[in-house]
Structures are given as structure tokens and as C-alpha cells.
């Protein structure tokens, strides 16, 4: 996923801009990892939203 796609998903999930920036910075430093991002979202009190992309990547 691109940073723009990740940002869009985070916005749709209802994260504040500050929370989005924090997670986007994490992705820039560590790369996209659906399971890790979902774990971070759940710790912030949000639903997991990136695992579906991880499943799609596994099927390619």
C-alpha cells in the first residue's frame, strides 16, 4: 500500500490527524506491515482495518 492509501484508510477509520501522522511516520520508518498497524490501531481503540490487505498480498 502507498502512504496515500494508508492515510485514506486511517481517515475513513476516524483517526485524528495527530494519530494519522504518528502511524504514517511509523510506516515510513518500518514499512507497511498490516498486522502491526492493526495491533497499533486496536491499542488506540479502533477496529483492525489493514488485515484484509495482508490476506490479499498473501494470495498474489
Secondary structure as the mmCIF struct_conf table of DSSP 4:
data_model
#
loop_
_struct_conf.conf_type_id
_struct_conf.id
_struct_conf.beg_label_comp_id
_struct_conf.beg_label_asym_id
_struct_conf.beg_label_seq_id
_struct_conf.end_label_comp_id
_struct_conf.end_label_asym_id
_struct_conf.end_label_seq_id
HELX_RH_AL_P HELX_RH_AL_P1 UNK A 3 UNK A 13
TURN_TY1_P TURN_TY1_P1 UNK A 14 UNK A 14
HELX_RH_AL_P HELX_RH_AL_P2 UNK A 17 UNK A 30
HELX_RH_AL_P HELX_RH_AL_P3 UNK A 34 UNK A 43
TURN_TY1_P TURN_TY1_P2 UNK A 44 UNK A 45
BEND BEND1 UNK A 50 UNK A 50
HELX_RH_AL_P HELX_RH_AL_P4 UNK A 51 UNK A 59
#
